[in-house]
Amino acid sequence: METRKKFKYGLVVLVFLLTIAIIIFFIIPSTQLPPKFSCKETNIANLSTDVFSVAVGDANNNNKKDIVVGKYYYFLSPVSNGVRLYEYDKEKFMETNISDVPTGVFSVASGDANNDGKNDVVIGMLHAPVDYALRLYENTQNKWVEKNISNSTSTVHSISISDADNDGNNEILIGRSLIRNPLRMYKYLGGKWEETNISNVYDGVWSVAVGDADNDGKNEIIVGMDDSHKVSMYKYTSGGWLESDLAVLPAPVWKVAIGDANNDGKNEVVVGTGVVNELRMYAYISNKWVETNVSDFPSSVLSIAIGDANNDGKNEIVAGGDPKSGIKMYNLNSTKWIETDIATLNKTIYSIAIDDIDGNDLKDIIISTSYNFYLPYEVKMYTCR
């Protein structure tokens, strides 16, 4: 009888120990492993100049997604600087020359900027020595027509086409390099563009994003500041712009993005810095901004996108930077951010977008390379699953 009791007791202990072992060696590690998937690389274009910005949308209004890129050459050359469109057709990407311009294109955006029911392409250029560094292109009867919006006296680093003031119409938001009034809005009214200075500080805005950042059902503007190192929010209320700061960081904020990064059904703000090389997330919880350090990035964070990068039905953060960083993906697994390498390129990744470009119902990662001495400069697509 005593032997049977000891046997039962020993069996219970053994089962308990085996359960603990399974949890330690199998369940816990599996929650910390990168998700298993593979990525197919597609080369979209080889260019002779830097590509600082890519935009995805139906820019030519033919009901197909396309990619718009801006070419940036450090010397004045209408041949080397310009705007190009790439569209997937018959299993390959076809290039369209939207326009050659006299100076480098730093930023591009695609959307219905003038609210005429058709999409446009808006570009921001290095301001000197050209007039009208902010320009719009619309496709009319298969011809691209150029229209001047503003003669910005500073380089246009970032552009967003969206409904920033929640009036039901789109506006153009731009962030400019170090200058007074670095954040401006352009609204098309009565056949002309009306300019509004949203921020009157002396600073530089590297990145602009528009979306419902604090989940109140209305859009806000989020900007990353250069000199002050601030992540700032601008909310349109009572006929004016209310400014508040999410954070003041130890280095310039080079990229901001808005989206549901952690799949909790609410939007967050994801930011990337230079110098200290950090990727951080801010969530608006109980009337305050809560900061999470996603990653101590291996280089300056120059590009960020939020979306279903590996087609698993959940959003991830994709980021890129200097050559040593490559393209990295971050997904939240329980309370831990898991880092996965998408690709290792010996080039700087200056711009990233996530969308279904080739119409196969799979999200693609589109990247552009810049700031390197390894020609050619490239536009690439990665399809991961």
ABEGO torsion letter per residue (X at the ends): XAAAAAAAAAAAAAAAAAAAAAAAAAAAAAAABBBBBBBBBBBABBBABBBABBBBEBAAGAGBBBBBBBBBBABBBAAABEBBBBBBBGGBBBBBBABBBABBBABBBBEBAAGAGBBBBBBBBBAOABBGABBBBBBBGGBBBBBBABBBABBBABBBBBBAAGAGBBBBBBBBBBBBGABBBBBBBGGBBBBBBABABBBBBABBBBEBAAGAGBBBBBBBBAAAGBBBBBBBBGGBBBBBBABBBABBBABBBBEBAAGAGBBBBBBBBBGAGBBBBBBBBGGBBBBBBABBBABBBABBBBEBAAGAGBBBBBBBBBAAAEBBBBBBBEABBBBBBABBBABBBABBBBBBAAGAGBBBBBBBBBGBABOBBBBBBBBBX
